[in-house]
Amino acid sequence: MRRRRDRGALLGVVLVLTVVLLAASVFAFWGLRGETTSAGTDRLARQLFDCAEQGLAVGKQYFSTASIRQAGWPSFFRANICGQTTNLTPACKSNGGPFPTGGTDTPPANYPNGSPFTNTVTIDAGGTHQLQLTYTFGLYNVPTATELEIPATVGANDDGTAVVYARCTDGTRTRSVQALITVPNPFDGDYKFTDANGMRGQNNFNN
């Protein structure tokens, strides 16, 4: 009887240890899975930011070129990108973004859903897996106290300062970046952003 009780007690201890080990294994599995998911999410966030930064760099270069600057930024300021479904609609003020919602003009060619404003980049996601990310960039106005957010005519309220905005998405998650740029209009007969009243003054200093 004593041996039976000893074997029964030992069996009970073994069962308890087995349950403890099983619980520890399950806990370790879920902990590792959570850490792996978190690491994957962090990695994707960095990739989205890198993609958005790439779009921002392209956008800054595009909107600073002489031909685009001469054509007039206000044509982009007044583009109706919020009254219809575009790649920048999620960035409109009605959705919590910076783009004004009062644009009424037909957007410039391909803006913002076509090239060069929208582009897809392929990211190596490890092994043979390729991740497709899409960036879109655009331009919006930063008016002074006497200017309009959406100029009434081309050339109006164009002080040479605007914000380039870029967003990148994998179809589900999105990251965005933006930067202020200052580019004088080459059509002006005088320098902008100078001290001493332009190029015909004295002691000019370009900023």
mmCIF file of the C-alpha atoms, coordinates in Angstrom:
data_MODEL
# 
_entry.id   MODEL 
# 
loop_
_atom_site.group_PDB 
_atom_site.id 
_atom_site.type_symbol 
_atom_site.label_atom_id 
_atom_site.label_alt_id 
_atom_site.label_comp_id 
_atom_site.label_asym_id 
_atom_site.label_entity_id 
_atom_site.label_seq_id 
_atom_site.pdbx_PDB_ins_code 
_atom_site.Cartn_x 
_atom_site.Cartn_y 
_atom_site.Cartn_z 
_atom_site.occupancy 
_atom_site.B_iso_or_equiv 
_atom_site.pdbx_formal_charge 
_atom_site.auth_seq_id 
_atom_site.auth_comp_id 
_atom_site.auth_asym_id 
_atom_site.auth_atom_id 
_atom_site.pdbx_PDB_model_num 
ATOM 1   C CA . MET A 1 1   ? 0.000   0.000  0.000   1.00 0.00 ? 1   MET A CA 1 
ATOM 2   C CA . ARG A 1 2   ? 2.822   2.372  0.870   1.00 0.00 ? 2   ARG A CA 1 
ATOM 3   C CA . ARG A 1 3   ? 4.507   1.705  -2.487  1.00 0.00 ? 3   ARG A CA 1 
ATOM 4   C CA . ARG A 1 4   ? 1.251   2.352  -4.268  1.00 0.00 ? 4   ARG A CA 1 
ATOM 5   C CA . ARG A 1 5   ? 0.824   5.647  -2.415  1.00 0.00 ? 5   ARG A CA 1 
ATOM 6   C CA . ASP A 1 6   ? 4.418   6.591  -3.270  1.00 0.00 ? 6   ASP A CA 1 
ATOM 7   C CA . ARG A 1 7   ? 3.870   5.759  -6.949  1.00 0.00 ? 7   ARG A CA 1 
ATOM 8   C CA . GLY A 1 8   ? 0.605   7.695  -6.918  1.00 0.00 ? 8   GLY A CA 1 
ATOM 9   C CA . ALA A 1 9   ? 2.267   10.724 -5.339  1.00 0.00 ? 9   ALA A CA 1 
ATOM 10  C CA . LEU A 1 10  ? 5.139   10.528 -7.841  1.00 0.00 ? 10  LEU A CA 1 
ATOM 11  C CA . LEU A 1 11  ? 2.675   10.293 -10.729 1.00 0.00 ? 11  LEU A CA 1 
ATOM 12  C CA . GLY A 1 12  ? 0.858   13.361 -9.401  1.00 0.00 ? 12  GLY A CA 1 
ATOM 13  C CA . VAL A 1 13  ? 4.149   15.296 -9.210  1.00 0.00 ? 13  VAL A CA 1 
ATOM 14  C CA . VAL A 1 14  ? 5.020   14.258 -12.771 1.00 0.00 ? 14  VAL A CA 1 
ATOM 15  C CA . LEU A 1 15  ? 1.620   15.379 -14.032 1.00 0.00 ? 15  LEU A CA 1 
ATOM 16  C CA . VAL A 1 16  ? 1.963   18.739 -12.262 1.00 0.00 ? 16  VAL A CA 1 
ATOM 17  C CA . LEU A 1 17  ? 5.451   19.259 -13.726 1.00 0.00 ? 17  LEU A CA 1 
ATOM 18  C CA . THR A 1 18  ? 4.164   18.284 -17.163 1.00 0.00 ? 18  THR A CA 1 
ATOM 19  C CA . VAL A 1 19  ? 1.369   20.849 -16.934 1.00 0.00 ? 19  VAL A CA 1 
ATOM 20  C CA . VAL A 1 20  ? 3.825   23.518 -15.746 1.00 0.00 ? 20  VAL A CA 1 
ATOM 21  C CA . LEU A 1 21  ? 6.224   22.795 -18.615 1.00 0.00 ? 21  LEU A CA 1 
ATOM 22  C CA . LEU A 1 22  ? 3.368   22.797 -21.117 1.00 0.00 ? 22  LEU A CA 1 
ATOM 23  C CA . ALA A 1 23  ? 2.105   26.146 -19.790 1.00 0.00 ? 23  ALA A CA 1 
ATOM 24  C CA . ALA A 1 24  ? 5.632   27.583 -19.918 1.00 0.00 ? 24  ALA A CA 1 
ATOM 25  C CA . SER A 1 25  ? 6.047   26.383 -23.502 1.00 0.00 ? 25  SER A CA 1 
ATOM 26  C CA . VAL A 1 26  ? 2.751   27.958 -24.563 1.00 0.00 ? 26  VAL A CA 1 
ATOM 27  C CA . PHE A 1 27  ? 3.677   31.216 -22.823 1.00 0.00 ? 27  PHE A CA 1 
ATOM 28  C CA . ALA A 1 28  ? 7.114   31.243 -24.480 1.00 0.00 ? 28  ALA A CA 1 
ATOM 29  C CA . PHE A 1 29  ? 5.540   30.551 -27.887 1.00 0.00 ? 29  PHE A CA 1 
ATOM 30  C CA . TRP A 1 30  ? 3.066   33.403 -27.629 1.00 0.00 ? 30  TRP A CA 1 
ATOM 31  C CA . GLY A 1 31  ? 5.740   35.723 -26.273 1.00 0.00 ? 31  GLY A CA 1 
ATOM 32  C CA . LEU A 1 32  ? 8.056   34.935 -29.190 1.00 0.00 ? 32  LEU A CA 1 
ATOM 33  C CA . ARG A 1 33  ? 5.198   35.313 -31.642 1.00 0.00 ? 33  ARG A CA 1 
ATOM 34  C CA . GLY A 1 34  ? 4.338   38.722 -30.180 1.00 0.00 ? 34  GLY A CA 1 
ATOM 35  C CA . GLU A 1 35  ? 7.958   39.867 -30.383 1.00 0.00 ? 35  GLU A CA 1 
ATOM 36  C CA . THR A 1 36  ? 8.219   38.643 -33.970 1.00 0.00 ? 36  THR A CA 1 
ATOM 37  C CA . THR A 1 37  ? 5.018   40.469 -34.920 1.00 0.00 ? 37  THR A CA 1 
ATOM 38  C CA . SER A 1 38  ? 6.228   43.639 -33.194 1.00 0.00 ? 38  SER A CA 1 
ATOM 39  C CA . ALA A 1 39  ? 9.595   43.446 -34.971 1.00 0.00 ? 39  ALA A CA 1 
ATOM 40  C CA . GLY A 1 40  ? 7.833   42.934 -38.304 1.00 0.00 ? 40  GLY A CA 1 
ATOM 41  C CA . THR A 1 41  ? 5.567   45.931 -37.660 1.00 0.00 ? 41  THR A CA 1 
ATOM 42  C CA . ASP A 1 42  ? 8.535   48.123 -36.732 1.00 0.00 ? 42  ASP A CA 1 
ATOM 43  C CA . ARG A 1 43  ? 10.385  47.026 -39.833 1.00 0.00 ? 43  ARG A CA 1 
ATOM 44  C CA . LEU A 1 44  ? 7.407   47.805 -42.062 1.00 0.00 ? 44  LEU A CA 1 
ATOM 45  C CA . ALA A 1 45  ? 7.023   51.233 -40.436 1.00 0.00 ? 45  ALA A CA 1 
ATOM 46  C CA . ARG A 1 46  ? 10.672  52.016 -41.218 1.00 0.00 ? 46  ARG A CA 1 
ATOM 47  C CA . GLN A 1 47  ? 10.227  50.807 -44.789 1.00 0.00 ? 47  GLN A CA 1 
ATOM 48  C CA . LEU A 1 48  ? 7.139   52.988 -45.227 1.00 0.00 ? 48  LEU A CA 1 
ATOM 49  C CA . PHE A 1 49  ? 9.005   56.017 -43.868 1.00 0.00 ? 49  PHE A CA 1 
ATOM 50  C CA . ASP A 1 50  ? 11.951  55.312 -46.176 1.00 0.00 ? 50  ASP A CA 1 
ATOM 51  C CA . CYS A 1 51  ? 9.530   55.048 -49.098 1.00 0.00 ? 51  CYS A CA 1 
ATOM 52  C CA . ALA A 1 52  ? 7.822   58.331 -48.118 1.00 0.00 ? 52  ALA A CA 1 
ATOM 53  C CA . GLU A 1 53  ? 11.223  60.025 -47.792 1.00 0.00 ? 53  GLU A CA 1 
ATOM 54  C CA . GLN A 1 54  ? 12.097  58.798 -51.270 1.00 0.00 ? 54  GLN A CA 1 
ATOM 55  C CA . GLY A 1 55  ? 8.871   60.276 -52.607 1.00 0.00 ? 55  GLY A CA 1 
ATOM 56  C CA . LEU A 1 56  ? 9.572   63.551 -50.779 1.00 0.00 ? 56  LEU A CA 1 
ATOM 57  C CA . ALA A 1 57  ? 13.041  63.797 -52.340 1.00 0.00 ? 57  ALA A CA 1 
ATOM 58  C CA . VAL A 1 58  ? 11.584  63.276 -55.819 1.00 0.00 ? 58  VAL A CA 1 
ATOM 59  C CA . GLY A 1 59  ? 8.817   65.800 -55.083 1.00 0.00 ? 59  GLY A CA 1 
ATOM 60  C CA . LYS A 1 60  ? 11.209  68.490 -53.858 1.00 0.00 ? 60  LYS A CA 1 
ATOM 61  C CA . GLN A 1 61  ? 13.315  68.101 -56.971 1.00 0.00 ? 61  GLN A CA 1 
ATOM 62  C CA . TYR A 1 62  ? 10.264  68.101 -59.256 1.00 0.00 ? 62  TYR A CA 1 
ATOM 63  C CA . PHE A 1 63  ? 8.599   71.214 -57.846 1.00 0.00 ? 63  PHE A CA 1 
ATOM 64  C CA . SER A 1 64  ? 11.907  73.095 -57.746 1.00 0.00 ? 64  SER A CA 1 
ATOM 65  C CA . THR A 1 65  ? 12.689  72.630 -61.442 1.00 0.00 ? 65  THR A CA 1 
ATOM 66  C CA . ALA A 1 66  ? 12.534  75.783 -63.567 1.00 0.00 ? 66  ALA A CA 1 
ATOM 67  C CA . SER A 1 67  ? 9.867   74.499 -65.982 1.00 0.00 ? 67  SER A CA 1 
ATOM 68  C CA . ILE A 1 68  ? 7.448   73.526 -63.198 1.00 0.00 ? 68  ILE A CA 1 
ATOM 69  C CA . ARG A 1 69  ? 8.158   76.711 -61.266 1.00 0.00 ? 69  ARG A CA 1 
ATOM 70  C CA . GLN A 1 70  ? 7.521   78.838 -64.356 1.00 0.00 ? 70  GLN A CA 1 
ATOM 71  C CA . ALA A 1 71  ? 4.246   77.037 -65.049 1.00 0.00 ? 71  ALA A CA 1 
ATOM 72  C CA . GLY A 1 72  ? 3.041   78.264 -61.662 1.00 0.00 ? 72  GLY A CA 1 
ATOM 73  C CA . TRP A 1 73  ? 2.559   76.472 -58.390 1.00 0.00 ? 73  TRP A CA 1 
ATOM 74  C CA . PRO A 1 74  ? -0.998  77.891 -58.009 1.00 0.00 ? 74  PRO A CA 1 
ATOM 75  C CA . SER A 1 75  ? -2.180  75.429 -60.663 1.00 0.00 ? 75  SER A CA 1 
ATOM 76  C CA . PHE A 1 76  ? -1.336  72.735 -58.113 1.00 0.00 ? 76  PHE A CA 1 
ATOM 77  C CA . PHE A 1 77  ? -2.719  74.767 -55.216 1.00 0.00 ? 77  PHE A CA 1 
ATOM 78  C CA . ARG A 1 78  ? -6.104  75.049 -56.971 1.00 0.00 ? 78  ARG A CA 1 
ATOM 79  C CA . ALA A 1 79  ? -6.265  71.449 -58.226 1.00 0.00 ? 79  ALA A CA 1 
ATOM 80  C CA . ASN A 1 80  ? -9.428  69.607 -57.263 1.00 0.00 ? 80  ASN A CA 1 
ATOM 81  C CA . ILE A 1 81  ? -7.828  66.627 -55.536 1.00 0.00 ? 81  ILE A CA 1 
ATOM 82  C CA . CYS A 1 82  ? -10.164 66.590 -52.546 1.00 0.00 ? 82  CYS A CA 1 
ATOM 83  C CA . GLY A 1 83  ? -13.479 66.724 -54.406 1.00 0.00 ? 83  GLY A CA 1 
ATOM 84  C CA . GLN A 1 84  ? -12.779 63.389 -56.056 1.00 0.00 ? 84  GLN A CA 1 
ATOM 85  C CA . THR A 1 85  ? -11.000 60.164 -55.226 1.00 0.00 ? 85  THR A CA 1 
ATOM 86  C CA . THR A 1 86  ? -7.246  60.511 -55.707 1.00 0.00 ? 86  THR A CA 1 
ATOM 87  C CA . ASN A 1 87  ? -4.126  59.164 -54.039 1.00 0.00 ? 87  ASN A CA 1 
ATOM 88  C CA . LEU A 1 88  ? -3.949  62.396 -52.021 1.00 0.00 ? 88  LEU A CA 1 
ATOM 89  C CA . THR A 1 89  ? -7.597  62.460 -50.920 1.00 0.00 ? 89  THR A CA 1 
ATOM 90  C CA . PRO A 1 90  ? -6.694  60.756 -47.610 1.00 0.00 ? 90  PRO A CA 1 
ATOM 91  C CA . ALA A 1 91  ? -4.407  63.747 -46.937 1.00 0.00 ? 91  ALA A CA 1 
ATOM 92  C CA . CYS A 1 92  ? -7.172  66.340 -47.372 1.00 0.00 ? 92  CYS A CA 1 
ATOM 93  C CA . LYS A 1 93  ? -8.307  68.469 -44.434 1.00 0.00 ? 93  LYS A CA 1 
ATOM 94  C CA . SER A 1 94  ? -11.652 66.699 -44.403 1.00 0.00 ? 94  SER A CA 1 
ATOM 95  C CA . ASN A 1 95  ? -9.695  63.562 -43.508 1.00 0.00 ? 95  ASN A CA 1 
ATOM 96  C CA . GLY A 1 96  ? -7.350  65.250 -41.052 1.00 0.00 ? 96  GLY A CA 1 
ATOM 97  C CA . GLY A 1 97  ? -4.596  66.065 -43.552 1.00 0.00 ? 97  GLY A CA 1 
ATOM 98  C CA . PRO A 1 98  ? -3.055  69.366 -44.701 1.00 0.00 ? 98  PRO A CA 1 
ATOM 99  C CA . PHE A 1 99  ? -4.492  69.735 -48.231 1.00 0.00 ? 99  PHE A CA 1 
ATOM 100 C CA . PRO A 1 100 ? -7.274  72.356 -48.602 1.00 0.00 ? 100 PRO A CA 1 
ATOM 101 C CA . THR A 1 101 ? -10.658 71.082 -49.760 1.00 0.00 ? 101 THR A CA 1 
ATOM 102 C CA . GLY A 1 102 ? -11.716 74.060 -51.879 1.00 0.00 ? 102 GLY A CA 1 
ATOM 103 C CA . GLY A 1 103 ? -9.814  73.307 -55.077 1.00 0.00 ? 103 GLY A CA 1 
ATOM 104 C CA . THR A 1 104 ? -11.968 73.528 -58.228 1.00 0.00 ? 104 THR A CA 1 
ATOM 105 C CA . ASP A 1 105 ? -9.531  73.390 -61.167 1.00 0.00 ? 105 ASP A CA 1 
ATOM 106 C CA . THR A 1 106 ? -8.706  70.328 -63.221 1.00 0.00 ? 106 THR A CA 1 
ATOM 107 C CA . PRO A 1 107 ? -5.418  68.952 -61.841 1.00 0.00 ? 107 PRO A CA 1 
ATOM 108 C CA . PRO A 1 108 ? -2.283  69.238 -64.004 1.00 0.00 ? 108 PRO A CA 1 
ATOM 109 C CA . ALA A 1 109 ? -1.586  66.253 -66.240 1.00 0.00 ? 109 ALA A CA 1 
ATOM 110 C CA . ASN A 1 110 ? -1.188  63.000 -64.281 1.00 0.00 ? 110 ASN A CA 1 
ATOM 111 C CA . TYR A 1 111 ? -1.501  64.808 -60.927 1.00 0.00 ? 111 TYR A CA 1 
ATOM 112 C CA . PRO A 1 112 ? -1.545  63.126 -58.476 1.00 0.00 ? 112 PRO A CA 1 
ATOM 113 C CA . ASN A 1 113 ? -2.290  59.526 -59.517 1.00 0.00 ? 113 ASN A CA 1 
ATOM 114 C CA . GLY A 1 114 ? 0.149   59.202 -62.416 1.00 0.00 ? 114 GLY A CA 1 
ATOM 115 C CA . SER A 1 115 ? 3.856   59.500 -63.061 1.00 0.00 ? 115 SER A CA 1 
ATOM 116 C CA . PRO A 1 116 ? 5.942   61.210 -61.732 1.00 0.00 ? 116 PRO A CA 1 
ATOM 117 C CA . PHE A 1 117 ? 3.683   61.972 -58.755 1.00 0.00 ? 117 PHE A CA 1 
ATOM 118 C CA . THR A 1 118 ? 2.880   58.345 -57.959 1.00 0.00 ? 118 THR A CA 1 
ATOM 119 C CA . ASN A 1 119 ? 5.370   55.530 -58.188 1.00 0.00 ? 119 ASN A CA 1 
ATOM 120 C CA . THR A 1 120 ? 5.674   51.969 -56.872 1.00 0.00 ? 120 THR A CA 1 
ATOM 121 C CA . VAL A 1 121 ? 8.900   50.775 -55.310 1.00 0.00 ? 121 VAL A CA 1 
ATOM 122 C CA . THR A 1 122 ? 9.872   47.187 -54.581 1.00 0.00 ? 122 THR A CA 1 
ATOM 123 C CA . ILE A 1 123 ? 11.353  46.439 -51.162 1.00 0.00 ? 123 ILE A CA 1 
ATOM 124 C CA . ASP A 1 124 ? 13.248  43.271 -50.269 1.00 0.00 ? 124 ASP A CA 1 
ATOM 125 C CA . ALA A 1 125 ? 11.257  41.820 -47.378 1.00 0.00 ? 125 ALA A CA 1 
ATOM 126 C CA . GLY A 1 126 ? 13.603  38.921 -46.765 1.00 0.00 ? 126 GLY A CA 1 
ATOM 127 C CA . GLY A 1 127 ? 14.199  35.717 -48.673 1.00 0.00 ? 127 GLY A CA 1 
ATOM 128 C CA . THR A 1 128 ? 12.297  35.712 -51.939 1.00 0.00 ? 128 THR A CA 1 
ATOM 129 C CA . HIS A 1 129 ? 9.480   37.893 -50.611 1.00 0.00 ? 129 HIS A CA 1 
ATOM 130 C CA . GLN A 1 130 ? 9.111   41.281 -52.339 1.00 0.00 ? 130 GLN A CA 1 
ATOM 131 C CA . LEU A 1 131 ? 7.054   44.066 -50.790 1.00 0.00 ? 131 LEU A CA 1 
ATOM 132 C CA . GLN A 1 132 ? 5.321   46.583 -53.080 1.00 0.00 ? 132 GLN A CA 1 
ATOM 133 C CA . LEU A 1 133 ? 5.041   50.101 -51.641 1.00 0.00 ? 133 LEU A CA 1 
ATOM 134 C CA . THR A 1 134 ? 3.503   53.090 -53.434 1.00 0.00 ? 134 THR A CA 1 
ATOM 135 C CA . TYR A 1 135 ? 4.379   56.725 -52.785 1.00 0.00 ? 135 TYR A CA 1 
ATOM 136 C CA . THR A 1 136 ? 2.514   59.830 -53.943 1.00 0.00 ? 136 THR A CA 1 
ATOM 137 C CA . PHE A 1 137 ? 3.707   63.419 -53.566 1.00 0.00 ? 137 PHE A CA 1 
ATOM 138 C CA . GLY A 1 138 ? 1.929   66.737 -53.938 1.00 0.00 ? 138 GLY A CA 1 
ATOM 139 C CA . LEU A 1 139 ? 2.163   70.458 -53.227 1.00 0.00 ? 139 LEU A CA 1 
ATOM 140 C CA . TYR A 1 140 ? 0.050   72.739 -51.053 1.00 0.00 ? 140 TYR A CA 1 
ATOM 141 C CA . ASN A 1 141 ? 0.224   76.420 -50.196 1.00 0.00 ? 141 ASN A CA 1 
ATOM 142 C CA . VAL A 1 142 ? 1.221   78.008 -46.910 1.00 0.00 ? 142 VAL A CA 1 
ATOM 143 C CA . PRO A 1 143 ? -0.442  81.443 -47.101 1.00 0.00 ? 143 PRO A CA 1 
ATOM 144 C CA . THR A 1 144 ? 0.632   84.519 -45.222 1.00 0.00 ? 144 THR A CA 1 
ATOM 145 C CA . ALA A 1 145 ? -1.872  86.646 -43.323 1.00 0.00 ? 145 ALA A CA 1 
ATOM 146 C CA . THR A 1 146 ? -2.775  88.534 -46.525 1.00 0.00 ? 146 THR A CA 1 
ATOM 147 C CA . GLU A 1 147 ? -2.833  85.548 -48.883 1.00 0.00 ? 147 GLU A CA 1 
ATOM 148 C CA . LEU A 1 148 ? -5.364  82.897 -49.772 1.00 0.00 ? 148 LEU A CA 1 
ATOM 149 C CA . GLU A 1 149 ? -4.756  79.219 -49.210 1.00 0.00 ? 149 GLU A CA 1 
ATOM 150 C CA . ILE A 1 150 ? -6.100  78.574 -52.705 1.00 0.00 ? 150 ILE A CA 1 
ATOM 151 C CA . PRO A 1 151 ? -5.115  81.481 -55.029 1.00 0.00 ? 151 PRO A CA 1 
ATOM 152 C CA . ALA A 1 152 ? -7.835  82.864 -57.250 1.00 0.00 ? 152 ALA A CA 1 
ATOM 153 C CA . THR A 1 153 ? -5.643  83.120 -60.350 1.00 0.00 ? 153 THR A CA 1 
ATOM 154 C CA . VAL A 1 154 ? -2.366  81.722 -61.601 1.00 0.00 ? 154 VAL A CA 1 
ATOM 155 C CA . GLY A 1 155 ? 0.471   83.802 -60.207 1.00 0.00 ? 155 GLY A CA 1 
ATOM 156 C CA . ALA A 1 156 ? -1.616  85.277 -57.399 1.00 0.00 ? 156 ALA A CA 1 
ATOM 157 C CA . ASN A 1 157 ? -0.479  84.837 -53.820 1.00 0.00 ? 157 ASN A CA 1 
ATOM 158 C CA . ASP A 1 158 ? 2.659   83.079 -54.977 1.00 0.00 ? 158 ASP A CA 1 
ATOM 159 C CA . ASP A 1 159 ? 5.384   84.093 -52.530 1.00 0.00 ? 159 ASP A CA 1 
ATOM 160 C CA . GLY A 1 160 ? 7.728   81.285 -53.541 1.00 0.00 ? 160 GLY A CA 1 
ATOM 161 C CA . THR A 1 161 ? 7.045   79.202 -50.444 1.00 0.00 ? 161 THR A CA 1 
ATOM 162 C CA . ALA A 1 162 ? 5.113   75.940 -50.418 1.00 0.00 ? 162 ALA A CA 1 
ATOM 163 C CA . VAL A 1 163 ? 5.080   72.531 -48.767 1.00 0.00 ? 163 VAL A CA 1 
ATOM 164 C CA . VAL A 1 164 ? 5.911   69.298 -50.555 1.00 0.00 ? 164 VAL A CA 1 
ATOM 165 C CA . TYR A 1 165 ? 4.024   66.370 -49.033 1.00 0.00 ? 165 TYR A CA 1 
ATOM 166 C CA . ALA A 1 166 ? 4.641   62.680 -49.644 1.00 0.00 ? 166 ALA A CA 1 
ATOM 167 C CA . ARG A 1 167 ? 2.821   59.600 -48.386 1.00 0.00 ? 167 ARG A CA 1 
ATOM 168 C CA . CYS A 1 168 ? 3.628   55.926 -48.826 1.00 0.00 ? 168 CYS A CA 1 
ATOM 169 C CA . THR A 1 169 ? 1.299   52.975 -48.394 1.00 0.00 ? 169 THR A CA 1 
ATOM 170 C CA . ASP A 1 170 ? 1.307   49.204 -48.684 1.00 0.00 ? 170 ASP A CA 1 
ATOM 171 C CA . GLY A 1 171 ? -2.442  49.302 -49.272 1.00 0.00 ? 171 GLY A CA 1 
ATOM 172 C CA . THR A 1 172 ? -3.267  49.077 -45.581 1.00 0.00 ? 172 THR A CA 1 
ATOM 173 C CA . ARG A 1 173 ? -0.791  51.145 -43.588 1.00 0.00 ? 173 ARG A CA 1 
ATOM 174 C CA . THR A 1 174 ? 0.495   54.602 -44.450 1.00 0.00 ? 174 THR A CA 1 
ATOM 175 C CA . ARG A 1 175 ? 3.317   56.917 -43.414 1.00 0.00 ? 175 ARG A CA 1 
ATOM 176 C CA . SER A 1 176 ? 3.778   60.514 -44.559 1.00 0.00 ? 176 SER A CA 1 
ATOM 177 C CA . VAL A 1 177 ? 6.447   63.224 -44.499 1.00 0.00 ? 177 VAL A CA 1 
ATOM 178 C CA . GLN A 1 178 ? 6.557   66.836 -45.682 1.00 0.00 ? 178 GLN A CA 1 
ATOM 179 C CA . ALA A 1 179 ? 9.018   69.681 -46.105 1.00 0.00 ? 179 ALA A CA 1 
ATOM 180 C CA . LEU A 1 180 ? 8.867   73.427 -46.689 1.00 0.00 ? 180 LEU A CA 1 
ATOM 181 C CA . ILE A 1 181 ? 10.595  74.659 -49.847 1.00 0.00 ? 181 ILE A CA 1 
ATOM 182 C CA . THR A 1 182 ? 11.323  78.181 -51.053 1.00 0.00 ? 182 THR A CA 1 
ATOM 183 C CA . VAL A 1 183 ? 11.906  78.694 -54.769 1.00 0.00 ? 183 VAL A CA 1 
ATOM 184 C CA . PRO A 1 184 ? 11.739  82.209 -56.294 1.00 0.00 ? 184 PRO A CA 1 
ATOM 185 C CA . ASN A 1 185 ? 9.697   82.464 -59.493 1.00 0.00 ? 185 ASN A CA 1 
ATOM 186 C CA . PRO A 1 186 ? 12.159  82.807 -62.425 1.00 0.00 ? 186 PRO A CA 1 
ATOM 187 C CA . PHE A 1 187 ? 9.586   84.948 -64.265 1.00 0.00 ? 187 PHE A CA 1 
ATOM 188 C CA . ASP A 1 188 ? 9.965   87.717 -61.696 1.00 0.00 ? 188 ASP A CA 1 
ATOM 189 C CA . GLY A 1 189 ? 11.874  90.763 -62.900 1.00 0.00 ? 189 GLY A CA 1 
ATOM 190 C CA . ASP A 1 190 ? 13.460  91.161 -59.498 1.00 0.00 ? 190 ASP A CA 1 
ATOM 191 C CA . TYR A 1 191 ? 15.008  88.832 -56.975 1.00 0.00 ? 191 TYR A CA 1 
ATOM 192 C CA . LYS A 1 192 ? 12.839  87.585 -54.168 1.00 0.00 ? 192 LYS A CA 1 
ATOM 193 C CA . PHE A 1 193 ? 14.041  86.815 -50.668 1.00 0.00 ? 193 PHE A CA 1 
ATOM 194 C CA . THR A 1 194 ? 16.777  89.451 -50.696 1.00 0.00 ? 194 THR A CA 1 
ATOM 195 C CA . ASP A 1 195 ? 17.663  92.304 -48.418 1.00 0.00 ? 195 ASP A CA 1 
ATOM 196 C CA . ALA A 1 196 ? 17.954  95.885 -49.790 1.00 0.00 ? 196 ALA A CA 1 
ATOM 197 C CA . ASN A 1 197 ? 14.937  95.708 -52.136 1.00 0.00 ? 197 ASN A CA 1 
ATOM 198 C CA . GLY A 1 198 ? 16.057  93.378 -54.894 1.00 0.00 ? 198 GLY A CA 1 
ATOM 199 C CA . MET A 1 199 ? 18.819  93.271 -57.444 1.00 0.00 ? 199 MET A CA 1 
ATOM 200 C CA . ARG A 1 200 ? 18.609  96.979 -58.260 1.00 0.00 ? 200 ARG A CA 1 
ATOM 201 C CA . GLY A 1 201 ? 19.281  97.950 -54.648 1.00 0.00 ? 201 GLY A CA 1 
ATOM 202 C CA . GLN A 1 202 ? 22.594  98.025 -52.889 1.00 0.00 ? 202 GLN A CA 1 
ATOM 203 C CA . ASN A 1 203 ? 24.164  95.609 -50.447 1.00 0.00 ? 203 ASN A CA 1 
ATOM 204 C CA . ASN A 1 204 ? 22.011  92.672 -51.545 1.00 0.00 ? 204 ASN A CA 1 
ATOM 205 C CA . PHE A 1 205 ? 22.266  89.367 -49.710 1.00 0.00 ? 205 PHE A CA 1 
ATOM 206 C CA . ASN A 1 206 ? 20.546  86.304 -51.155 1.00 0.00 ? 206 ASN A CA 1 
ATOM 207 C CA . ASN A 1 207 ? 18.960  84.105 -48.482 1.00 0.00 ? 207 ASN A CA 1 
# 
